[in-house]
């Protein structure tokens, strides 16, 4: 036993000595030119590696530095740099025949810079092509002069960083902890591929599928069939939105992508939470869920949104349109149409477009219909179209109390809840605010409202409105004693001018904020013509021309101006 043990110990020591000494006896640096030459030929880019070292225990060659050149049309700086490179090799052929057979490549802590030019072409598009421009009459890419194929059993990029930008801007986005794993990699066949990354703001990204064979004319056209997952992508931190606009939201995405022959088709579901779509708005309280499909032309950098849906609670709208990449921007032209959507489900999303309901108020009934056209770059979208609210109830909003000065004029009482028979308007929504035109509202407790105005990025209201009050407010039957009929000196118990039977029009302003609106009479202002026309009707006075006590529209405006503290001009 003692002799046998000594033999085993001697054998182990010998093996250890060989393992320790062999790396110094094998001139591995002589393979450096071969590695650089083959890699450069395969990628069509200049590849440089540092001094090589050999580890028999791990069965790999190592280099402390790696650099892959960029397309000179984009940058003179490297396309990829890495802290170290490990190349798995077959040890026995390397020791006994000095033959290098690569089994795997691991690139540690790489930094990759992806750039796009104004034409929409990426700097990685030429990877795998010839490192020299093709000459007239030269052989096609699939001939013997084409870049050499490279086959690797396993390729890994560990803990990398991707810097994303364009050639005409200094703005860059950085994605950390990028890991890539691919098996049986070949330029001329399909291979499995997995990519994971951490996103700005703490989100995560994963792509899992198959890629290849490499398109040697444009790597960006390489076929891909994969599933994509994005979790908690913070739009405000991606670099795709102008930070000064304060726009944002969190995106969760699950989709599939299939690209072939320069055409990519995607299908999936996107959830947008805490959306903030206009400057000065507030994050939405409910998410929007988008079931979408697109078809994208990778050569033209343009695509079509196939019929898709947007869901907010049980409210459903339909979406279709086009999009196109122009330099740094993605420009869209989208139509959104929704019919009879429950208003109650939408109210928590309204702050995202800068609309806040008055404090303490809530929509608990009614439907909303909309027909909108959304255009422009994704960080500067402009929306135009129509919005209509029907058979709605705004609980906890006493319009009569809010319009106290006008209520004093008309005797208006609306109650604690506001019934809305209809409210329609044309809207223009931009990152800086909202403009509403041709407002037409019917409120059973009040009458009719017409007007237009704006809601700016600081949530300030500036609306010019005219309310046509119904219900005998000119002194007819049932008119309140302290109403406008009393103020204007209407004397008989009946309204003598039948042309006034539609009611009295009172111009006013809405100021303050959407959460705390202020209603101010606009007697003598821009809308005073509406009041004069209504009060004058056809006889030039409230009681008819020539009648005792009659007041002309001009006099009526003066009386109302005095009522609200307006001094008569000298």
C-alpha positions as CSV (number, residue, x, y, z in Angstrom):
1,X,0.0,0.0,0.0
2,X,2.8,2.4,0.9
3,X,4.5,1.9,-2.5
4,X,1.2,2.4,-4.4
5,X,0.5,5.6,-2.4
6,X,3.9,7.0,-3.3
7,X,3.3,6.3,-7.0
8,X,-0.1,8.1,-6.9
9,X,1.4,11.1,-5.1
10,X,4.2,11.2,-7.6
11,X,1.7,11.1,-10.5
12,X,-0.4,13.8,-9.0
13,X,2.6,16.0,-8.4
14,X,3.8,15.4,-12.0
15,X,0.4,16.4,-13.4
16,X,0.3,19.5,-11.3
17,X,3.8,20.4,-12.4
18,X,2.8,19.9,-16.1
19,X,-0.3,22.0,-15.6
20,X,1.7,24.8,-14.0
21,X,4.7,24.6,-16.4
22,X,2.8,23.9,-19.7
23,X,1.5,27.4,-20.1
24,X,5.1,28.7,-20.0
25,X,6.3,26.1,-22.5
26,X,3.5,26.6,-25.1
27,X,4.1,29.9,-27.0
28,X,0.4,30.8,-27.0
29,X,1.1,34.4,-28.3
30,X,1.9,32.9,-31.6
31,X,-1.8,32.4,-32.0
32,X,-2.6,36.1,-31.5
33,X,-2.2,37.1,-35.2
34,X,-4.3,34.1,-36.2
35,X,-7.1,35.1,-33.8
36,X,-7.0,38.7,-34.9
37,X,-6.9,37.8,-38.6
38,X,-9.8,35.3,-38.5
39,X,-12.0,37.5,-36.3
40,X,-11.3,40.6,-38.4
41,X,-12.2,38.6,-41.6
42,X,-15.4,37.2,-40.1
43,X,-16.6,40.6,-38.7
44,X,-15.4,42.9,-41.4
45,X,-13.9,45.1,-38.7
46,X,-10.4,45.4,-37.3
47,X,-10.0,43.2,-34.2
48,X,-7.2,43.6,-31.7
49,X,-6.5,41.5,-28.6
50,X,-3.9,41.9,-25.8
51,X,-1.2,39.4,-24.9
52,X,-2.5,35.9,-24.5
53,X,-2.2,33.6,-21.5
54,X,-3.1,29.9,-21.2
55,X,-5.0,28.2,-18.4
56,X,-5.0,24.4,-18.7
57,X,-7.3,24.1,-15.7
58,X,-10.1,26.1,-17.3
59,X,-9.0,25.1,-20.8
60,X,-8.9,28.6,-22.2
61,X,-6.7,31.3,-23.7
62,X,-7.1,34.7,-22.0
63,X,-6.4,38.3,-23.1
64,X,-6.7,41.4,-20.9
65,X,-7.9,43.7,-23.7
66,X,-10.2,43.4,-26.7
67,X,-11.1,46.1,-29.3
68,X,-13.4,45.9,-32.3
69,X,-13.3,48.8,-34.7
70,X,-16.4,50.8,-35.8
71,X,-17.6,51.4,-39.3
72,X,-15.4,54.5,-40.3
73,X,-18.6,56.1,-41.7
74,X,-19.8,56.4,-38.2
75,X,-16.9,56.8,-35.8
76,X,-13.1,56.4,-35.5
77,X,-13.6,55.2,-31.9
78,X,-14.0,51.5,-31.2
79,X,-17.4,49.8,-31.7
80,X,-16.6,47.4,-28.8
81,X,-14.1,47.4,-26.1
82,X,-13.8,44.8,-23.3
83,X,-11.8,44.4,-20.1
84,X,-10.8,40.8,-20.9
85,X,-11.4,38.0,-23.3
86,X,-11.5,34.2,-22.6
87,X,-11.3,31.8,-25.5
88,X,-12.1,28.2,-24.8
89,X,-9.8,25.8,-26.6
90,X,-9.3,22.0,-27.0
91,X,-6.2,21.4,-24.9
92,X,-4.8,18.1,-26.3
93,X,-4.6,19.4,-29.9
94,X,-3.1,22.6,-28.6
95,X,-0.4,20.8,-26.5
96,X,0.6,18.0,-28.9
97,X,0.0,19.5,-32.4
98,X,-0.1,23.3,-31.6
99,X,-3.5,23.3,-33.3
100,X,-6.1,25.9,-32.1
101,X,-9.6,24.6,-31.9
102,X,-12.0,27.2,-30.4
103,X,-14.9,25.8,-28.3
104,X,-16.2,29.1,-26.8
105,X,-15.7,32.8,-26.4
106,X,-16.5,34.9,-23.3
107,X,-16.1,38.7,-23.4
108,X,-16.1,40.2,-20.0
109,X,-17.4,43.7,-19.2
110,X,-17.8,44.8,-22.9
111,X,-18.8,48.3,-23.8
112,X,-20.7,48.6,-27.1
113,X,-21.6,51.9,-28.8
114,X,-24.6,51.7,-31.1
115,X,-25.1,54.7,-33.4
116,X,-27.7,55.6,-36.0
117,X,-27.2,58.1,-38.8
118,X,-29.9,60.5,-40.1
119,X,-30.8,58.0,-42.8
120,X,-31.8,55.5,-40.1
121,X,-28.8,53.2,-40.7
122,X,-27.1,51.6,-37.7
123,X,-23.3,51.2,-37.3
124,X,-23.7,47.5,-36.7
125,X,-25.4,47.0,-40.1
126,X,-22.0,46.4,-41.8
127,X,-20.7,43.8,-39.3
128,X,-20.0,40.6,-41.2
129,X,-19.4,42.4,-44.4
130,X,-16.1,43.0,-46.1
131,X,-13.7,45.4,-44.3
132,X,-13.0,47.1,-47.6
133,X,-15.6,48.6,-49.9
134,X,-16.6,46.4,-52.9
135,X,-15.0,47.3,-56.2
136,X,-16.8,47.4,-59.5
137,X,-17.0,43.9,-61.0
138,X,-16.0,42.2,-57.7
139,X,-17.4,38.9,-56.7
140,X,-20.7,38.8,-54.9
141,X,-20.9,38.4,-51.1
142,X,-21.5,34.6,-51.3
143,X,-18.4,33.9,-53.3
144,X,-15.0,32.8,-52.0
145,X,-14.1,36.5,-51.4
146,X,-16.9,36.8,-48.9
147,X,-15.9,37.1,-45.2
148,X,-14.9,33.8,-43.7
149,X,-17.4,31.9,-41.6
150,X,-16.8,31.6,-37.9
151,X,-18.3,28.9,-35.8
152,X,-18.3,29.0,-32.0
153,X,-19.9,26.4,-29.7
154,X,-20.8,29.1,-27.1
155,X,-20.5,32.8,-27.2
156,X,-21.0,35.0,-24.1
157,X,-20.9,38.7,-23.3
158,X,-20.9,39.2,-19.5
159,X,-21.9,42.3,-17.5
160,X,-21.7,44.6,-20.5
161,X,-22.8,48.2,-21.2
162,X,-24.6,49.5,-24.3
163,X,-24.4,53.2,-25.2
164,X,-27.2,54.2,-27.6
165,X,-27.1,57.4,-29.7
166,X,-27.0,59.0,-33.1
167,X,-24.3,60.6,-35.2
168,X,-25.8,64.1,-35.2
169,X,-26.4,64.4,-31.5
170,X,-24.4,64.2,-28.3
171,X,-27.4,62.8,-26.4
172,X,-26.7,59.2,-25.3
173,X,-28.7,56.5,-23.4
174,X,-26.8,53.9,-21.3
175,X,-28.0,50.3,-20.6
176,X,-26.0,48.4,-18.0
177,X,-25.6,44.7,-17.0
178,X,-26.1,43.5,-20.5
179,X,-25.6,39.7,-20.9
180,X,-25.7,37.8,-24.1
181,X,-25.6,34.1,-24.5
182,X,-25.6,32.3,-27.9
183,X,-25.0,28.6,-28.8
184,X,-23.6,27.0,-31.9
185,X,-23.0,30.5,-33.4
186,X,-22.4,30.5,-37.1
187,X,-22.6,33.2,-39.8
188,X,-24.4,30.8,-42.1
189,X,-27.0,29.2,-39.9
190,X,-29.7,29.9,-37.3
191,X,-28.6,29.8,-33.6
192,X,-30.3,30.3,-30.2
193,X,-29.8,33.7,-28.6
194,X,-30.7,35.2,-25.2
195,X,-30.1,38.8,-24.2
196,X,-30.8,40.4,-20.8
197,X,-30.2,43.9,-19.6
198,X,-31.0,46.4,-16.8
199,X,-32.9,49.4,-18.0
200,X,-32.5,53.1,-16.8
201,X,-34.6,53.6,-13.8
202,X,-34.5,50.0,-12.6
203,X,-36.4,48.1,-15.3
204,X,-35.3,44.9,-17.0
205,X,-35.2,43.6,-20.6
206,X,-35.1,40.1,-22.0
207,X,-35.0,38.7,-25.5
208,X,-35.1,34.9,-26.0
209,X,-35.2,33.3,-29.4
210,X,-33.3,32.4,-32.6
211,X,-31.3,34.5,-34.9
212,X,-29.5,33.9,-38.2
213,X,-28.2,33.2,-40.7
214,X,-26.4,36.6,-40.8
215,X,-27.5,38.9,-43.6
216,X,-24.1,39.9,-45.1
217,X,-25.5,42.9,-46.9
218,X,-26.9,44.4,-43.7
219,X,-26.7,42.8,-40.3
220,X,-29.8,44.7,-39.2
221,X,-31.8,42.6,-41.7
222,X,-30.7,39.3,-40.1
223,X,-33.7,37.1,-39.5
224,X,-35.0,37.0,-35.9
225,X,-37.7,35.0,-34.2
226,X,-38.0,35.8,-30.5
227,X,-40.0,36.7,-27.4
228,X,-39.4,40.1,-25.8
229,X,-40.1,41.1,-22.2
230,X,-39.7,44.6,-20.8
231,X,-40.4,45.3,-17.2
232,X,-40.8,48.7,-15.5
233,X,-39.2,50.7,-18.3
234,X,-39.2,54.4,-17.1
235,X,-39.8,56.5,-20.2
236,X,-38.5,59.6,-18.6
237,X,-35.1,58.0,-18.1
238,X,-34.7,56.3,-21.5
239,X,-33.3,59.4,-23.3
240,X,-36.0,59.1,-25.9
241,X,-38.1,61.9,-24.4
242,X,-37.2,65.6,-23.9
243,X,-36.5,65.8,-20.1
244,X,-37.6,69.5,-20.1
245,X,-41.2,68.5,-20.9
246,X,-41.6,66.3,-17.8
247,X,-43.3,63.5,-19.7
248,X,-43.1,59.9,-18.6
249,X,-44.6,56.6,-17.5
250,X,-43.7,53.0,-16.7
251,X,-43.9,50.4,-19.5
252,X,-44.4,46.7,-19.1
253,X,-44.3,44.8,-22.4
254,X,-44.6,41.2,-23.6
255,X,-44.4,40.6,-27.3
256,X,-43.2,38.4,-30.1
257,X,-41.1,39.5,-33.1
258,X,-40.6,37.7,-36.3
259,X,-38.4,39.3,-39.0
260,X,-37.6,37.9,-42.4
261,X,-36.5,39.4,-45.7
262,X,-36.4,42.9,-44.3
263,X,-39.8,42.9,-42.8
264,X,-40.5,42.6,-39.0
265,X,-43.9,41.8,-37.5
266,X,-44.6,42.2,-33.8
267,X,-47.6,41.3,-31.6
268,X,-48.1,41.8,-27.9
269,X,-49.4,43.6,-24.9
270,X,-48.1,46.9,-23.5
271,X,-49.2,48.3,-20.1
272,X,-48.5,52.0,-19.5
273,X,-48.7,52.9,-15.9
274,X,-48.4,56.4,-14.3
275,X,-48.7,57.9,-17.7
276,X,-47.8,61.6,-18.0
277,X,-48.6,62.9,-21.5
278,X,-48.6,66.7,-21.3
279,X,-46.4,69.2,-19.5
280,X,-48.0,70.2,-16.2
281,X,-50.1,67.1,-16.0
282,X,-50.1,64.5,-13.2
283,X,-49.4,60.7,-13.4
284,X,-52.5,58.7,-14.3
285,X,-54.1,56.8,-11.5
286,X,-54.9,53.8,-13.7
287,X,-52.9,52.0,-16.4
288,X,-53.7,51.9,-20.1
289,X,-53.3,48.4,-21.6
290,X,-52.6,48.2,-25.3
291,X,-53.0,45.0,-27.3
292,X,-51.1,45.8,-30.5
293,X,-49.7,44.5,-33.7
294,X,-47.2,46.2,-36.1
295,X,-45.5,45.5,-39.4
296,X,-42.2,47.3,-39.9
297,X,-40.1,47.7,-43.1
298,X,-36.5,47.5,-41.9
299,X,-35.2,48.9,-45.1
300,X,-37.5,52.0,-45.2
301,X,-37.6,52.4,-41.4
302,X,-41.4,52.7,-41.5
303,X,-44.2,50.7,-40.3
304,X,-48.0,50.2,-40.0
305,X,-50.0,49.7,-36.8
306,X,-52.4,46.9,-37.5
307,X,-55.9,47.3,-35.8
308,X,-55.1,47.5,-32.1
309,X,-57.0,48.3,-28.9
310,X,-56.4,50.6,-25.9
311,X,-58.1,49.6,-22.7
312,X,-58.6,51.7,-19.6
313,X,-60.7,49.7,-17.2
314,X,-63.7,48.6,-19.2
315,X,-63.3,51.5,-21.7
316,X,-62.0,50.4,-25.1
317,X,-60.7,52.5,-27.9
318,X,-59.4,51.3,-31.3
319,X,-56.1,52.4,-32.8
320,X,-54.5,52.2,-36.3
321,X,-51.9,54.3,-38.1
322,X,-48.4,54.5,-39.3
323,X,-44.9,55.3,-37.8
324,X,-41.5,56.1,-39.2
325,X,-38.0,56.6,-37.9
326,X,-36.5,59.9,-39.0
327,X,-33.0,60.4,-37.5
328,X,-33.3,60.4,-33.8
329,X,-37.1,60.7,-33.8
330,X,-39.9,58.2,-34.3
331,X,-42.8,60.0,-36.0
332,X,-46.3,58.7,-35.8
333,X,-49.7,59.3,-37.4
334,X,-52.3,57.4,-35.4
335,X,-56.0,57.5,-35.3
336,X,-57.8,56.7,-32.0
337,X,-61.5,56.1,-31.9
338,X,-63.7,55.2,-29.0
339,X,-67.5,55.0,-28.7
340,X,-69.6,55.0,-25.6
341,X,-66.8,54.4,-23.2
342,X,-67.7,54.4,-19.5
343,X,-66.7,57.9,-18.2
344,X,-66.2,56.5,-14.7
345,X,-63.4,54.2,-15.8
346,X,-61.6,57.1,-17.6
347,X,-61.6,59.8,-15.0
348,X,-58.4,58.5,-13.2
349,X,-56.5,58.7,-16.5
350,X,-57.5,62.3,-17.2
351,X,-54.7,63.9,-15.1
352,X,-52.2,62.4,-17.6
353,X,-53.5,64.9,-20.3
354,X,-53.6,67.7,-17.8
355,X,-57.3,67.5,-16.9
356,X,-58.2,67.3,-13.2
357,X,-61.7,67.1,-12.0
358,X,-62.7,69.8,-9.4
359,X,-61.8,68.9,-5.8
360,X,-64.3,66.5,-4.3
361,X,-66.0,65.8,-7.6
362,X,-66.2,62.5,-9.4
363,X,-67.8,61.1,-12.6
364,X,-70.1,58.2,-11.6
365,X,-72.2,58.0,-14.8
366,X,-72.2,58.7,-18.5
367,X,-70.3,57.7,-21.6
368,X,-67.5,59.3,-23.5
369,X,-66.9,59.1,-27.2
370,X,-63.8,60.4,-29.0
371,X,-62.3,60.6,-32.5
372,X,-58.6,61.7,-32.3
373,X,-55.7,62.0,-34.7
374,X,-52.3,61.8,-33.0
375,X,-49.3,63.1,-34.9
376,X,-45.6,64.0,-34.5
377,X,-42.5,62.8,-32.9
378,X,-43.1,60.6,-29.9
379,X,-41.8,63.2,-27.4
380,X,-43.8,66.0,-29.0
381,X,-47.1,64.5,-29.9
382,X,-50.0,66.7,-31.0
383,X,-53.5,65.5,-30.8
384,X,-56.5,66.9,-32.7
385,X,-60.1,65.7,-32.8
386,X,-63.4,65.6,-31.0
387,X,-64.5,64.5,-27.5
388,X,-68.1,64.0,-26.4
389,X,-69.5,63.3,-22.9
390,X,-73.1,62.2,-22.7
391,X,-75.7,61.5,-19.9
392,X,-73.1,62.1,-17.2
393,X,-73.3,63.1,-13.6
394,X,-70.5,65.0,-11.8
395,X,-71.0,64.1,-8.2
396,X,-70.0,66.6,-5.5
397,X,-69.9,69.6,-7.8
398,X,-72.3,72.4,-7.1
399,X,-72.2,74.5,-10.2
400,X,-74.6,77.1,-8.7
401,X,-72.2,77.7,-5.8
402,X,-69.2,77.9,-8.0
403,X,-71.0,80.4,-10.2
404,X,-72.2,82.5,-7.2
405,X,-71.9,85.9,-8.9
406,X,-73.9,84.6,-11.9
407,X,-76.3,82.8,-9.5
408,X,-77.0,86.1,-7.8
409,X,-77.8,87.5,-11.2
410,X,-80.1,84.7,-12.3
411,X,-81.3,83.0,-9.2
412,X,-79.6,79.8,-10.5
413,X,-79.7,76.7,-8.2
414,X,-78.2,73.5,-9.5
415,X,-77.8,71.3,-6.4
416,X,-74.8,69.4,-5.2
417,X,-74.5,67.1,-8.2
418,X,-74.3,68.4,-11.8
419,X,-76.2,66.5,-14.5
420,X,-74.7,66.8,-18.0
421,X,-77.0,65.9,-20.9
422,X,-74.1,66.4,-23.3
423,X,-70.7,68.1,-23.6
424,X,-68.9,68.2,-26.9
425,X,-65.8,70.0,-28.0
426,X,-63.0,70.1,-30.5
427,X,-59.6,69.6,-28.8
428,X,-56.0,70.3,-29.6
429,X,-53.5,68.7,-27.1
430,X,-49.8,69.4,-27.2
431,X,-47.0,68.8,-24.6
432,X,-47.5,72.4,-23.5
433,X,-51.2,72.1,-22.8
434,X,-54.8,71.7,-24.1
435,X,-57.0,74.0,-26.2
436,X,-60.8,73.4,-26.5
437,X,-62.9,75.0,-29.2
438,X,-66.6,74.9,-30.1
439,X,-67.6,73.8,-26.6
440,X,-71.3,72.9,-26.7
441,X,-72.8,71.7,-23.4
442,X,-76.4,71.1,-22.3
443,X,-77.0,71.1,-18.5
444,X,-80.6,70.5,-17.6
445,X,-80.3,72.6,-14.4
446,X,-78.8,75.5,-16.2
447,X,-79.3,75.6,-19.9
448,X,-76.7,75.7,-22.7
449,X,-73.0,76.6,-22.5
450,X,-71.0,77.7,-25.5
451,X,-67.4,78.8,-25.7
452,X,-63.7,77.9,-26.0
453,X,-60.5,78.2,-24.0
454,X,-57.2,76.8,-22.9
455,X,-55.6,74.7,-20.1
456,X,-51.9,75.5,-20.0
457,X,-49.0,73.4,-18.8
458,X,-49.3,74.9,-15.3
459,X,-52.9,73.7,-15.1
460,X,-54.3,77.3,-15.4
461,X,-57.7,77.8,-17.0
462,X,-58.6,80.6,-19.5
463,X,-62.0,80.0,-21.0
464,X,-64.5,82.5,-22.4
465,X,-68.0,81.1,-22.1
466,X,-71.6,82.1,-22.6
467,X,-74.5,80.5,-20.7
468,X,-78.0,80.6,-22.1
469,X,-80.2,80.5,-18.9
470,X,-83.6,78.9,-19.3
471,X,-86.6,78.9,-17.1
472,X,-88.3,82.3,-17.2
473,X,-85.3,84.4,-16.0
474,X,-86.5,87.4,-18.0
475,X,-89.4,87.9,-15.6
476,X,-91.7,85.4,-17.0
477,X,-93.8,83.0,-15.0
478,X,-91.8,81.4,-12.2
479,X,-88.9,83.9,-12.5
480,X,-87.0,84.4,-9.3
481,X,-87.6,87.8,-7.7
482,X,-83.9,88.5,-7.4
483,X,-83.1,87.3,-10.9
484,X,-82.0,89.2,-14.0
485,X,-85.5,90.3,-14.7
486,X,-85.6,92.3,-11.5
487,X,-82.1,93.8,-12.0
488,X,-83.0,95.0,-15.5
489,X,-86.3,96.4,-14.5
490,X,-88.6,94.0,-16.4
491,X,-92.1,94.9,-15.3
492,X,-95.0,92.7,-16.4
493,X,-95.5,89.1,-15.5
494,X,-95.0,88.0,-19.0
495,X,-92.2,88.2,-21.5
496,X,-93.5,90.4,-24.3
497,X,-90.9,89.7,-26.9
498,X,-91.4,86.2,-28.2
499,X,-88.0,86.3,-29.9
500,X,-86.5,86.1,-26.4
501,X,-88.2,82.9,-25.5
502,X,-85.0,80.8,-25.7
503,X,-83.6,82.5,-22.5
504,X,-81.0,84.9,-21.4
505,X,-77.3,84.6,-22.5
506,X,-74.8,85.5,-19.8
507,X,-71.1,85.8,-20.8
508,X,-68.5,84.7,-18.2
509,X,-64.9,83.6,-17.8
510,X,-63.6,80.4,-16.2
511,X,-60.3,81.0,-14.5
512,X,-58.3,79.4,-11.7
513,X,-57.3,75.7,-12.2
514,X,-59.2,72.6,-13.3
515,X,-59.3,71.3,-9.8
516,X,-60.5,74.7,-8.4
517,X,-62.2,76.6,-11.2
518,X,-63.4,80.2,-10.8
519,X,-66.4,81.5,-12.6
520,X,-66.3,85.3,-13.3
521,X,-69.0,87.4,-15.1
522,X,-67.7,88.9,-18.3
523,X,-70.2,91.8,-18.7
524,X,-68.8,94.2,-21.3
525,X,-66.0,91.8,-22.2
526,X,-65.3,90.0,-25.4
527,X,-68.5,88.0,-25.2
528,X,-70.7,91.0,-24.2
529,X,-72.1,91.1,-27.7
530,X,-73.8,87.8,-27.0
531,X,-75.5,89.4,-23.9
532,X,-76.5,92.5,-25.9
533,X,-78.0,90.5,-28.7
534,X,-79.9,88.3,-26.3
535,X,-81.2,91.2,-24.1
536,X,-82.0,93.3,-27.1
537,X,-83.7,90.5,-29.1
538,X,-85.6,92.4,-31.9
539,X,-87.1,95.5,-30.3
540,X,-84.0,97.4,-29.2
541,X,-85.2,97.0,-25.6
542,X,-86.3,94.4,-23.1
543,X,-89.9,95.5,-23.1
544,X,-90.2,96.6,-26.7
545,X,-89.3,99.9,-28.3
546,X,-91.1,102.9,-26.9
547,X,-92.4,101.2,-23.7
548,X,-92.1,103.0,-20.4
549,X,-89.2,101.7,-18.4
550,X,-87.6,100.0,-21.3
551,X,-83.9,99.4,-21.2
552,X,-81.6,99.1,-24.2
553,X,-78.9,96.5,-24.4
554,X,-76.3,99.2,-23.8
555,X,-78.0,100.4,-20.7
556,X,-78.5,96.8,-19.5
557,X,-74.7,96.2,-19.8
558,X,-74.1,99.3,-17.7
559,X,-76.5,98.1,-15.1
560,X,-74.8,94.7,-14.9
561,X,-71.4,96.3,-14.9
562,X,-72.4,98.3,-11.8
563,X,-73.8,95.2,-10.1
564,X,-70.4,93.6,-10.3
565,X,-68.4,96.6,-9.3
566,X,-67.3,97.8,-12.8
567,X,-67.0,101.6,-12.9
568,X,-68.6,103.3,-15.8
569,X,-66.2,104.9,-18.2
570,X,-66.3,108.8,-18.2
